[in-house]
Amino acid sequence: LGHTRVAAIGAQRGAASATAQQRVRGYQEALYRAGVPYDPALTCEVSAYRLADGVRAMRSLLDLPEPPEAVFCFNDLLAAGAVRAAADRGLGVPRDVAIAGFDDVELSQFSVPSLTTVAPDKAELARLAVTALLRRIAEDNAEEPPAVLYAGHRLVVRESSGAATS
């Protein structure tokens, strides 16, 4: 939508942060493809993917001398928290800041504004997980490092991004 200051909420460190690291890479790649420079100050770390963490991270972004025009949150709870923080500051979503999440949980459809989100193919995720588990059991190879599996996804455009059509 032409935004040039796009933030991300959800970065994490540590061994359990593989999903967060993939989403950071995806965020950086999307910026690159859009010709928007990556600004590390616009990537917010969180301790967990909860509403309160989204509120805290969004507040820190809004306190920047030049706040973001759009925010990509690594799950929909973080995005709902970000929407709340924007509203607490008197900002309209998407009028003043566009917000998108990830996961397409039920809350996304019914929040106000409804959340634009990335919907993973949950059936494919389940199939991949069960297939990998059965293979691991059949091969009795518990020492093998975990595999990285990728499932499809789709963008569900709703009100919070400002791109929803009436």
Secondary structure, 3 states (H helix, E strand, C coil): CCCCCEEEEEECCCCCCHHHHHHHHHHHHHHHHHCCCCCHHHEEECCCCCHHHHHHHHHHHHCCCCCCCEEEECCHHHHHHHHHHHHHCCCCCCCCCEEEEECCCHHHHHCCCCCEEEEECHHHHHHHHHHHHHHHHHHCCCCCCCCCCCCCEEEECCHHHCCCCC
